[in-house]
């Protein structure tokens, strides 16, 4: 990819002015060690928890003293290594969090059903579900990719979150549930350099985020609190592979999205039910002042819709 376009893309994943303060690392209000955010007694399930964003979110819930953290993914060896690292993390921060790792292909309905049956047989009820599995796409138009290839992306970015959310929500019991959807800023950057040339990813990630938004409209936050987040500009070797060579410290901290996810899985974040937020936005600014007023009064703010329209009228 052209280096200039790569740099524009990187900036687009990190530059934002929604809140005056934009964070690149965890801060006091979302610190997993904050007593008000404590996850003691909760079972947390993270799909795609063996690497990257999912692993860092799992680590944050350990720091918040979750009772159990379950990570799943397709590669058993990757999960084993991640689980070992997470157990070391629990020891280093002094929590008794139990780590469970299970190889599961989220697209396989048989494996999915067997996983939830396993949890039920163990008497385990998931309190927090982090929907983190997703698939990017190659830089080709939708027509060039063809219906069959594009539909593969729908399977993983829309169908699998829908099916797993169904399993999560229909667990027995009346205890409040928390659902965190790891989305992406690409859903509102379709015309941005480096984003628009991967339309299958934009299309399916937008559709997946819309699914969570519509689910939140039909489920009260007292039953299941649903929040979608953009994890930020997270470092990975993939950036270097495509030619972006900038210092590691230019990226957001690996711990930022995890800390934000912990905060989002508490009642402090209830006002964002059904909405989309960046992990780098300052939560105290979101929760107060003009931003909070707009969140409370504008049903379209921080939700997917048609830009320029508010219901049937100009916004």
Helices and strands as residue ranges (DSSP letters): H 3-12, G 28-30, G 35-37, E 43-47, H 52-63, E 68-73, H 76-93, E 98-103, H 109-121, E 128-131, H 142-145, H 147-154, I 155-159, H 160-169, E 177-183, G 185-188, H 199-218, E 224-230, H 237-241, G 248-250, H 256-264, G 267-272, E 276-278, H 283-286, H 289-297, E 309-310, E 313-314
